[in-house]
Amino acid sequence: MPGLIPRIGSETLTIYSVHYILLWGTWFGIGINMFGSKTWGPWASGIGAALFVTAFVVLIKYIEPIRVWIEASIKQPVRSYYRLIRLKVRA
């Protein structure tokens, strides 16, 4: 069994979360379903589904570098902000 298949199985929550955000638009209601989802023909739906699955396989293949990037770009500035607040409170 290729190593990617167990990784896909172990990341089902990530897949579900991203799928829900992209397809249904979560709380904002802005997702792929806004673009005439009930009017798509069978070929357009099939091609869209194949692209969607392919995108998730690529996502799982590169999930670790993506997580490192998120850690560096989102969490570090937030931590720096809270450190700054703590320094101001102590002063």
TIVO-2410 file (N, C-alpha, C; in nm, 3 decimals):
# residues 91
REC num residu      c1      c2      c3 atome chaine
REC   1      M   0.085  -0.117   0.000     N      A
REC   1      M   0.000   0.000   0.000    CA      A
REC   1      M   0.090   0.124   0.000     C      A
REC   2      P   0.067   0.215  -0.092     N      A
REC   2      P   0.149   0.337  -0.094    CA      A
REC   2      P   0.134   0.417   0.035     C      A
REC   3      G   0.240   0.488   0.072     N      A
REC   3      G   0.240   0.563   0.197    CA      A
REC   3      G   0.140   0.677   0.202     C      A
REC   4      L   0.095   0.724   0.086     N      A
REC   4      L   0.002   0.836   0.083    CA      A
REC   4      L  -0.139   0.794   0.127     C      A
REC   5      I  -0.177   0.671   0.101     N      A
REC   5      I  -0.313   0.625   0.134    CA      A
REC   5      I  -0.337   0.625   0.285     C      A
REC   6      P  -0.247   0.572   0.369     N      A
REC   6      P  -0.270   0.583   0.513    CA      A
REC   6      P  -0.270   0.727   0.564     C      A
REC   7      R  -0.188   0.813   0.502     N      A
REC   7      R  -0.188   0.954   0.542    CA      A
REC   7      R  -0.322   1.019   0.510     C      A
REC   8      I  -0.381   0.985   0.396     N      A
REC   8      I  -0.513   1.038   0.360    CA      A
REC   8      I  -0.614   0.992   0.464     C      A
REC   9      G  -0.607   0.865   0.503     N      A
REC   9      G  -0.698   0.813   0.603    CA      A
REC   9      G  -0.680   0.876   0.740     C      A
REC  10      S  -0.559   0.914   0.773     N      A
REC  10      S  -0.534   0.974   0.905    CA      A
REC  10      S  -0.567   1.123   0.908     C      A
REC  11      E  -0.590   1.183   0.795     N      A
REC  11      E  -0.619   1.327   0.789    CA      A
REC  11      E  -0.763   1.354   0.748     C      A
REC  12      T  -0.855   1.267   0.785     N      A
REC  12      T  -0.992   1.285   0.741    CA      A
REC  12      T  -1.058   1.409   0.800     C      A
REC  13      L  -1.023   1.447   0.922     N      A
REC  13      L  -1.080   1.568   0.979    CA      A
REC  13      L  -1.034   1.692   0.903     C      A
REC  14      T  -0.908   1.695   0.864     N      A
REC  14      T  -0.857   1.806   0.784    CA      A
REC  14      T  -0.928   1.811   0.650     C      A
REC  15      I  -0.944   1.697   0.587     N      A
REC  15      I  -1.012   1.691   0.457    CA      A
REC  15      I  -1.156   1.739   0.472     C      A
REC  16      Y  -1.224   1.692   0.576     N      A
REC  16      Y  -1.363   1.733   0.596    CA      A
REC  16      Y  -1.373   1.883   0.621     C      A
REC  17      S  -1.283   1.937   0.702     N      A
REC  17      S  -1.288   2.080   0.735    CA      A
REC  17      S  -1.267   2.167   0.612     C      A
REC  18      V  -1.164   2.135   0.534     N      A
REC  18      V  -1.137   2.214   0.413    CA      A
REC  18      V  -1.249   2.194   0.311     C      A
REC  19      H  -1.299   2.073   0.298     N      A
REC  19      H  -1.410   2.045   0.207    CA      A
REC  19      H  -1.532   2.128   0.243     C      A
REC  20      Y  -1.563   2.135   0.372     N      A
REC  20      Y  -1.680   2.209   0.416    CA      A
REC  20      Y  -1.664   2.358   0.388     C      A
REC  21      I  -1.546   2.410   0.412     N      A
REC  21      I  -1.521   2.552   0.386    CA      A
REC  21      I  -1.530   2.582   0.237     C      A
REC  22      L  -1.466   2.501   0.154     N      A
REC  22      L  -1.466   2.528   0.010    CA      A
REC  22      L  -1.601   2.504  -0.056     C      A
REC  23      L  -1.664   2.395  -0.022     N      A
REC  23      L  -1.787   2.359  -0.091    CA      A
REC  23      L  -1.908   2.436  -0.040     C      A
REC  24      W  -1.923   2.443   0.090     N      A
REC  24      W  -2.043   2.504   0.146    CA      A
REC  24      W  -2.023   2.644   0.198     C      A
REC  25      G  -1.899   2.689   0.213     N      A
REC  25      G  -1.874   2.826   0.253    CA      A
REC  25      G  -1.889   2.855   0.400     C      A
REC  26      T  -1.898   2.756   0.485     N      A
REC  26      T  -1.915   2.766   0.630    CA      A
REC  26      T  -2.019   2.870   0.667     C      A
REC  27      W  -1.984   2.959   0.758     N      A
REC  27      W  -2.081   3.054   0.812    CA      A
REC  27      W  -2.117   3.163   0.713     C      A
REC  28      F  -2.027   3.194   0.622     N      A
REC  28      F  -2.049   3.305   0.531    CA      A
REC  28      F  -2.139   3.268   0.414     C      A
REC  29      G  -2.149   3.140   0.384     N      A
REC  29      G  -2.233   3.096   0.274    CA      A
REC  29      G  -2.172   3.121   0.137     C      A
REC  30      I  -2.043   3.156   0.133     N      A
REC  30      I  -1.977   3.182   0.005    CA      A
REC  30      I  -1.890   3.062  -0.027     C      A
REC  31      G  -1.939   2.973  -0.110     N      A
REC  31      G  -1.865   2.853  -0.146    CA      A
REC  31      G  -1.890   2.817  -0.291     C      A
REC  32      I  -1.839   2.705  -0.331     N      A
REC  32      I  -1.856   2.659  -0.468    CA      A
REC  32      I  -2.003   2.637  -0.500     C      A
REC  33      N  -2.083   2.602  -0.401     N      A
REC  33      N  -2.224   2.574  -0.427    CA      A
REC  33      N  -2.301   2.697  -0.475     C      A
REC  34      M  -2.244   2.817  -0.460     N      A
REC  34      M  -2.312   2.938  -0.508    CA      A
REC  34      M  -2.309   2.950  -0.659     C      A
REC  35      F  -2.220   2.880  -0.724     N      A
REC  35      F  -2.201   2.896  -0.868    CA      A
REC  35      F  -2.287   2.799  -0.948     C      A
REC  36      G  -2.414   2.796  -0.923     N      A
REC  36      G  -2.506   2.717  -1.002    CA      A
REC  36      G  -2.492   2.568  -0.983     C      A
REC  37      S  -2.474   2.523  -0.862     N      A
REC  37      S  -2.449   2.381  -0.837    CA      A
REC  37      S  -2.564   2.291  -0.883     C      A
REC  38      K  -2.683   2.340  -0.882     N      A
REC  38      K  -2.798   2.257  -0.923    CA      A
REC  38      K  -2.816   2.255  -1.074     C      A
REC  39      T  -2.740   2.335  -1.147     N      A
REC  39      T  -2.755   2.342  -1.292    CA      A
REC  39      T  -2.641   2.277  -1.369     C      A
REC  40      W  -2.543   2.222  -1.299     N      A
REC  40      W  -2.430   2.160  -1.366    CA      A
REC  40      W  -2.472   2.030  -1.431     C      A
REC  41      G  -2.417   2.005  -1.550     N      A
REC  41      G  -2.442   1.879  -1.619    CA      A
REC  41      G  -2.354   1.769  -1.563     C      A
REC  42      P  -2.373   1.647  -1.612     N      A
REC  42      P  -2.295   1.535  -1.559    CA      A
REC  42      P  -2.145   1.547  -1.587     C      A
REC  43      W  -2.107   1.597  -1.705     N      A
REC  43      W  -1.965   1.609  -1.735    CA      A
REC  43      W  -1.898   1.715  -1.647     C      A
REC  44      A  -1.963   1.829  -1.631     N      A
REC  44      A  -1.906   1.934  -1.548    CA      A
REC  44      A  -1.896   1.888  -1.402     C      A
REC  45      S  -1.998   1.819  -1.355     N      A
REC  45      S  -1.995   1.768  -1.218    CA      A
REC  45      S  -1.885   1.664  -1.199     C      A
REC  46      G  -1.870   1.575  -1.296     N      A
REC  46      G  -1.766   1.471  -1.287    CA      A
REC  46      G  -1.626   1.530  -1.290     C      A
REC  47      I  -1.604   1.624  -1.380     N      A
REC  47      I  -1.472   1.688  -1.388    CA      A
REC  47      I  -1.445   1.768  -1.260     C      A
REC  48      G  -1.545   1.838  -1.211     N      A
REC  48      G  -1.528   1.914  -1.087    CA      A
REC  48      G  -1.498   1.824  -0.969     C      A
REC  49      A  -1.567   1.711  -0.961     N      A
REC  49      A  -1.542   1.616  -0.851    CA      A
REC  49      A  -1.402   1.557  -0.861     C      A
REC  50      A  -1.358   1.523  -0.983     N      A
REC  50      A  -1.223   1.469  -1.001    CA      A
REC  50      A  -1.117   1.572  -0.962     C      A
REC  51      L  -1.139   1.697  -0.998     N      A
REC  51      L  -1.044   1.802  -0.959    CA      A
REC  51      L  -1.044   1.824  -0.809     C      A
REC  52      F  -1.161   1.816  -0.748     N      A
REC  52      F  -1.173   1.833  -0.603    CA      A
REC  52      F  -1.095   1.723  -0.530     C      A
REC  53      V  -1.113   1.598  -0.572     N      A
REC  53      V  -1.042   1.486  -0.510    CA      A
REC  53      V  -0.892   1.499  -0.531     C      A
REC  54      T  -0.851   1.535  -0.652     N      A
REC  54      T  -0.709   1.554  -0.682    CA      A
REC  54      T  -0.649   1.663  -0.595     C      A
REC  55      A  -0.723   1.772  -0.576     N      A
REC  55      A  -0.673   1.881  -0.492    CA      A
REC  55      A  -0.653   1.834  -0.348     C      A
REC  56      F  -0.740   1.748  -0.299     N      A
REC  56      F  -0.725   1.700  -0.161    CA      A
REC  56      F  -0.612   1.600  -0.148     C      A
REC  57      V  -0.587   1.521  -0.249     N      A
REC  57      V  -0.472   1.431  -0.245    CA      A
REC  57      V  -0.342   1.511  -0.242     C      A
REC  58      V  -0.335   1.617  -0.323     N      A
REC  58      V  -0.217   1.704  -0.323    CA      A
REC  58      V  -0.204   1.775  -0.188     C      A
REC  59      L  -0.316   1.820  -0.132     N      A
REC  59      L  -0.314   1.883  -0.001    CA      A
REC  59      L  -0.254   1.792   0.105     C      A
REC  60      I  -0.296   1.667   0.107     N      A
REC  60      I  -0.246   1.573   0.208    CA      A
REC  60      I  -0.100   1.538   0.182     C      A
REC  61      K  -0.061   1.533   0.055     N      A
REC  61      K   0.079   1.503   0.024    CA      A
REC  61      K   0.171   1.611   0.080     C      A
REC  62      Y   0.127   1.736   0.077     N      A
REC  62      Y   0.209   1.848   0.122    CA      A
REC  62      Y   0.156   1.910   0.252     C      A
REC  63      I   0.089   1.833   0.334     N      A
REC  63      I   0.026   1.888   0.455    CA      A
REC  63      I   0.129   1.938   0.557     C      A
REC  64      E   0.240   1.869   0.572     N      A
REC  64      E   0.339   1.913   0.671    CA      A
REC  64      E   0.402   2.048   0.635     C      A
REC  65      P   0.449   2.070   0.512     N      A
REC  65      P   0.499   2.205   0.479    CA      A
REC  65      P   0.392   2.312   0.493     C      A
REC  66      I   0.267   2.279   0.463     N      A
REC  66      I   0.158   2.375   0.479    CA      A
REC  66      I   0.140   2.409   0.626     C      A
REC  67      R   0.145   2.310   0.713     N      A
REC  67      R   0.131   2.336   0.857    CA      A
REC  67      R   0.247   2.419   0.910     C      A
REC  68      V   0.368   2.395   0.863     N      A
REC  68      V   0.483   2.475   0.904    CA      A
REC  68      V   0.464   2.619   0.859     C      A
REC  69      W   0.416   2.638   0.736     N      A
REC  69      W   0.392   2.772   0.685    CA      A
REC  69      W   0.284   2.844   0.768     C      A
REC  70      I   0.179   2.774   0.803     N      A
REC  70      I   0.073   2.834   0.885    CA      A
REC  70      I   0.128   2.871   1.023     C      A
REC  71      E   0.208   2.782   1.079     N      A
REC  71      E   0.269   2.809   1.210    CA      A
REC  71      E   0.353   2.936   1.204     C      A
REC  72      A   0.431   2.950   1.099     N      A
REC  72      A   0.520   3.066   1.087    CA      A
REC  72      A   0.445   3.194   1.056     C      A
REC  73      S   0.341   3.187   0.975     N      A
REC  73      S   0.276   3.309   0.929    CA      A
REC  73      S   0.161   3.355   1.017     C      A
REC  74      I   0.102   3.267   1.094     N      A
REC  74      I  -0.013   3.307   1.175    CA      A
REC  74      I   0.018   3.304   1.324     C      A
REC  75      K   0.070   3.195   1.371     N      A
REC  75      K   0.087   3.180   1.516    CA      A
REC  75      K   0.201   3.264   1.571     C      A
REC  76      Q   0.310   3.282   1.499     N      A
REC  76      Q   0.422   3.360   1.550    CA      A
REC  76      Q   0.384   3.506   1.571     C      A
REC  77      P   0.318   3.574   1.474     N      A
REC  77      P   0.278   3.712   1.501    CA      A
REC  77      P   0.182   3.725   1.619     C      A
REC  78      V   0.093   3.628   1.637     N      A
REC  78      V   0.000   3.632   1.749    CA      A
REC  78      V   0.075   3.618   1.880     C      A
REC  79      R   0.170   3.527   1.886     N      A
REC  79      R   0.251   3.511   2.008    CA      A
REC  79      R   0.329   3.638   2.038     C      A
REC  80      S   0.386   3.701   1.934     N      A
REC  80      S   0.461   3.825   1.954    CA      A
REC  80      S   0.371   3.934   2.008     C      A
REC  81      Y   0.249   3.940   1.959     N      A
REC  81      Y   0.153   4.041   2.005    CA      A
REC  81      Y   0.121   4.022   2.153     C      A
REC  82      Y   0.098   3.897   2.195     N      A
REC  82      Y   0.068   3.871   2.335    CA      A
REC  82      Y   0.189   3.896   2.425     C      A
REC  83      R   0.308   3.869   2.375     N      A
REC  83      R   0.428   3.902   2.453    CA      A
REC  83      R   0.439   4.052   2.472     C      A
REC  84      L   0.409   4.128   2.368     N      A
REC  84      L   0.414   4.273   2.376    CA      A
REC  84      L   0.312   4.324   2.478     C      A
REC  85      I   0.193   4.268   2.478     N      A
REC  85      I   0.091   4.309   2.575    CA      A
REC  85      I   0.138   4.279   2.717     C      A
REC  86      R   0.197   4.161   2.738     N      A
REC  86      R   0.244   4.124   2.872    CA      A
REC  86      R   0.353   4.220   2.918     C      A
REC  87      L   0.441   4.260   2.827     N      A
REC  87      L   0.547   4.354   2.864    CA      A
REC  87      L   0.488   4.489   2.902     C      A
REC  88      K   0.385   4.535   2.832     N      A
REC  88      K   0.324   4.663   2.863    CA      A
REC  88      K   0.251   4.657   2.996     C      A
REC  89      V   0.188   4.544   3.024     N      A
REC  89      V   0.114   4.529   3.151    CA      A
REC  89      V   0.212   4.529   3.268     C      A
REC  90      R   0.324   4.466   3.254     N      A
REC  90      R   0.422   4.458   3.362    CA      A
REC  90      R   0.488   4.593   3.386     C      A
REC  91      A   0.498   4.676   3.284     N      A
REC  91      A   0.570   4.805   3.297    CA      A
REC  91      A   0.490   4.910   3.365     C      A
***
